[in-house]
Amino acid sequence: METEGAAVAEMDRGARAENDVARSRILFVSQGLTCEGGIASVARSVAYALDETALCGRMRAVDRVLVNDRAADPPTQPTKGIQILAGANKLRAVWSVWRLSQSVGYDLILFDHIGPARIMTLPLPGISSRRYAVFIYGIELDNLKPGTRAYRALLGADKVLTISLYTASRIRRVASETASRIVPIPLCVEPARAARWRRNVDEPGFVRTDPVALIVARMDARERGKGHDHLIEAWSRVHAEMPEARLWIVGDGDDRPRYEDKVRRLGLEEAVEFLGRVDDDTLGDLYRRASIFVMPSRQEGFGIVYAEAMWHGLPCIASRDDAAREIIDEGRNGVTVGYGDVSGLYEKLMGCLRDPELVARLGKVARAQALERFSYDRFKHDLIEALALQPGNSPKPEN
């Protein structure tokens, strides 16, 4: 009877939550849906999930203010709601959020980044009383200091949506006051990308044969934690033993010339190829053709590229010093190594490149896990459930 009562209570809570969502009108404030990078990918998945939820009647409407998107290249309009493009004009973005919040009276304002959420700390009439939620990715916590507007915006959020348990634990250390409001929502492979890639990912008879490692990451001189330096150094040893092996480096940034110079100095011009930024179709083809995915990073709040690689049946080599350890199931869908351990990285690379059967076995598990753990349907469920939390559960601290 106790079990039956608990089940009934759970169903009742679910029904109340769904009714809350159905009555809601939400404002989604995003850095932009047409931008590049992981945060924009998350924003597109969020926008898609909210739009679908409104379309099926579980929300009244979802409006958007997109900070960096421009009228010359606009995202698709929401099905039920309005959309304002601020065109990288921050004052216009602030004005739009404030004006809409006053005229519409949203049940919740959802920010895809702590940057735009700082508007909630401005001395604008009525803004501080609004309920809001904010996504936190992890890297922004490096510079989050008490007393700053970003820190106050974090403290004031009714819900803090994190992309991993690792990021959630970092937030608790930085701002313990938010602990009861943190909701981890692991990411998904972006649905539009999955739809494009699905055409080729299961091509009948396709077999990976060439020993190729792939990394997909920006090359930013201010954020040298993706592991490019260590990977290039390890690849020098790989090349000495396996000259036919290739390393494909996808991405761009102001640090790319330094990496290219390093490759030349190590005599790896024939073994390492810099491919720059690529479109979705090309990226999908690279995932499909590579043998392994490797990004020995120390700064991943989640690491959506691991999920994308696994979705393509690629085993991953990652650092065990960030959120990758939540994604990589050691010895089943990939392997991990300590950040900065060049010798260990070389050994992991050679262990995979020398053993195609191991790569195939790890890749099969990776693909199966990706379809389950990083699916869009699971992400949408988690997001909508988080947004359905009752108001007033977490009183805001004083700013």
N, C-alpha and C positions, 0 to 999 in steps of 0.2 A: 504493500500500500504506500509506503514511503517513496519507493521508486516511481510508482504511478503518479503520485502527487507532485514529485519533482518534475516529471515529464510534462504534466499539465501546466505547471507554473512556467516552465521553459517555453511552451507553446504560447502561453498568454503573453509572456514578455516579448516573444517574436512578433505576435500580432500587434501589440501596442507599438513596437518599434516600426513596423511596416506602416501603420496608420500615421505615425509621426512623419515618416518620409513622404507619404502620399499628400499630406497637407503642406509640405514645405516648398518654399521658393528659395533657391540658393544662388549666390553670386560667386562665380569662379574667377579669381584673379590670377592670371598666369603671366610669367615672363614672356611667353610666346609659344605658339603652336607650330610656326614655320621655321623656328630656329634650329640649329644643329646641336647635337650633344645629348647626353643622357637625361638631363632635367627636362628638355623639350620632349623627349620620348615618353617620359613619365606623364607630362602634362597632356600629351595627346591621348594616352590611355585613359587618363582621368576624364578628360572632356568627352571621350567616346562613351565611357561608362555612365556618366551623368546624363548625356543626351539620350542614351538608350532607356535609362530609368525614367526620364521624363516622358519619353515617347510612349512607354507602356502604361503611363498613368500613375506611377508610383511617386512622382513629384509633380507639383503644379507647373514649374518652369525652372530652367537653369539659364541665368544670364552670364555673360562673360565680359571682362575687361582684360584685354591682351596688351601688355605693356610695350613690347617691341615689334609686334606685327604691324604691317603697313597695308594701306588700301591697294597698293600696286600688286600685292601678292597675298590676298586675304585667305584665311582658312575658311573651310565650309561653315556656313551659318548654323547655329544650334537649331534644332527642330522646333523646340518650344522655348523661346527666350530671345533676348536681344544680344547683340555683340558690338562692343566698342573697341576699335583699334587705336591705340594711343600713339603709334608710329615712333616709338622710342622717346616720346616727350613725357618725362616723368611728372611734370606739373599737370598735364592733361590726364594722365593715369590717376593721380591723386584726386583731382577734381571729379573725374568720372565715378570713382569708387564712392567718394563722399556723397555726391549728388544722388546716385542710385540708392545708396543705403538710406538716405533720408526720404526719398520719394516712394520707394518700393517697400522698405521695411522687411529686409530679408530675415529668414529664420537662421541662416548661417552664411558667413562669408568664408570661402575656402581659398587659401593662398597656396600656390605650388612652390613657394620659396620664402625664406625669412625676409629677403630684401623687400618685396612689395608689402609684406605684412607690417612693416614699420609705420605705415600710414595709421595703424590703429593706436599709435602712441602720440599722434599729433594733436594739438589743442583745437580740434575741429568740433563744432557743436554736435553732440549726440553720437560721435564715432566711438567713444570709449565704452559705451553701453552695449555695443553690438557683439553678438556671439561670433567667434571665428575659430577656424582650425588652420593649421599650417603644416606643410610637409617639411621634414628635416632629412637631409641626405647624409650628413656626417662631416664633409670637408669644411662646411661653413662654421663648424664648431671650433676649428683651430683658432679663429680670430674673434670668437664671441666672448666679449668681456662684460662683467657686471657694470650696470649703469648706462650702457649704450642703448640706443633705441632698439637695435636688433634684440638685445638681451631682454629688454622690457617687453618687446613684442612676443618673445617666446614665453615669458612668464604669464602674459595675459591671455594666452590662447586657451580656449575651452578644451581643445583636443590637439595633441601633438602627434602627428602621423609620421612614423619612422619607417624606413624601407628595410630594416633588418633588426634583429635582436641586438646585434653588435652596436648599431647606431643608437638604439634605445638605451643601452648601458652607458654609452658615452654621454648622452643627454642627462642621465641621472647624476653623473659625476659633475657635469658642468652646471646644472640647474636642478638640484634635487627637489625643489618645490613643485616641479612639473610631473613627478613620478606617477601620480595617480591618474594623470591625463594622457599618458603616452599609449598609443595604439600602434603596434608594429603591423605593417601591411607589406609583405614581400612583393616584389615587382613581378611583372609578366612580360613576355615577349609581346611587343607592340602589335595589336591586332592587324593593322594595315600591312605591316611588314610580314607578319605570318601569312597573310593571304597571298602576298606576292611570292613569297619563298616556297609556299606549299606546292607550287606547280612542279618544282624540280627536286625537292629534297628527297623524295622517294622514287627517283628515276629507276625503273627496272634495270637490273644488270649493272648498275654503276658500282664500281669498286675503287676505293682509294688505293693508289699504288706508289706514288712518289713520296719520298720523305720530306714533308713540308710542315713547318711550324708557322703559325699565324698569331700576330698580336694586333689588336685594334684598340688604340688609345691615343689621346691627344698628347702633343709634345710641347708642354708649357714650361718655360724656364723657371716660373714661380712655383711649379708643382712637379718636382722631379721624383715623385714617388711611385710612378707606374712600373718601374723596373727595367726601363729600356737599357740603361747603362749595364746593369748586371746581365741582362739577356745577351747583349752584344758581346760582352766579355766571355760569357759561357759559350756563345756560338763560335768564337775563335777556336775553342777546344773541340767543339763538335765538328767543325770544318776540317780540322787536322785529321780526324778519324773517319769522317764520312763526307768526303768532298762533294758528293752528289746531293747532299741535303741542302734545302733552301729555307731561308727565313723571310717571310713576307711581313712588312711593317705597314699597317694601314693607319692613317691619321696625319695630322699636320699641326703646326704650331711654330712659335718663334724659336724653339730649341731644336728643331729638325736639322738645321745646318750643322750644329755641333755633333749630333749623332751621325750624320753623313760623313763628317770629317773623321770621326772615330772609326767608322767602318773602313774608310780609306787607309787610315794609319795602320789598322790591323790586317790589311790586305784581304778584306772580305767582300770586295765589290761584286764578285761573281756569285757569292753565296747569300748576300743580303739584298733585298729589293725594297725600296721605299715607294709605296704606291699612292701616297697622299690621301686626300679625301676621295671617297668613292660613293656612287649612288647605291640605292638599296639593292637593285638587281645585281650589281657587281659585287657588293658585299656578300649577298647570299651565295653567289657563285664561288667566292673565295672560301667561305665557310665550308661549302660542299666539297671543294677540291683539296683542302688542307688535310693533313694527317692528325695534327694536334693543335689545340689552342693554348697559348702560354701568355700569361700576364702576371709576373711575380711582383704584384703591387703591395704597397703598405697602406693605401689610402682609400680603399673601396668601402663606401657605406653599404653597398650591395654588390655591384658589379654586374650590370645587365648584360654585358658582353659575354660573361660566362654562361648565362641562361640562353643567349642566342646561339652560342657555339654548341652547347649541349642539345638544343632544339634541332640542330643539324647533325647530331650524332657524333660530335667531336668531344673526345675526352679533354680535360683541362689540366694544365699545370699552373698552380696559383700559390701565392704566399699564404702562410697560415697566420699572418699577423694582422688581418683585417676581417671583413665580413665574408670573405671567400670561404672561410672554414664552415659557414652555414650552408654553402652551396655545394662544395666539393666533399663528397663522401669518400674518404681516403681509400684508395685501392678498388673502388667500385665504379665511380664515374670519372676519376681523375686522381691526381696526386698533388701534394703540397710540399712546400719547402720554406725555410725561414727566409725572411726578407734580407737581401744582401748576401746570401750564401751562394756565391758563384759556383763553387765546387759542387755543392748539393744540387744546384740547378742543372749543371752540366750532366750529372749522373741521372737525374730524372729525365732530362731530354733524351739522353742516349738509351736509357731503359725503354722508352717508348719507341723511338725511331728504329731501334734494332729489332723490335718485336711487333710486327704488324698484327699478329693474332691477339696480343694484349690490347693494342689500340682498338681493334674491332670489338673485343669483348667489353672494354670500358665504354666505347662509344655507343654500344647497344643499350647499356644501362643508362648512360647519359641521356639518350633520346627519350627513353621511357619515362625517366624522372622529370625531364623538362616538360613533357606533355601534361604531366599531372601537377607538378609543383609550381610551374611558371605559366599556367594557362590564364588567358584573359578572363574566363568565367570565374575562376577562383579569385582573381584580383578584384573583379567587379563586386563579387559577393562580400569580400572583406571590406572594401571601401564603403559600400552602401550601409553595411552593418555598423561601421564606425561612425558614419554621419548620422545614424539613427539614434545615437545615445541621447538620453533625456537631458533637456536643459536644466541647469541648476545643480547638476551633480558635483561640479567642481568650481566652487566660488573663485573668482579671479583675485589674485593678490593685488595689493596696492602697487600702482606704478610709481 
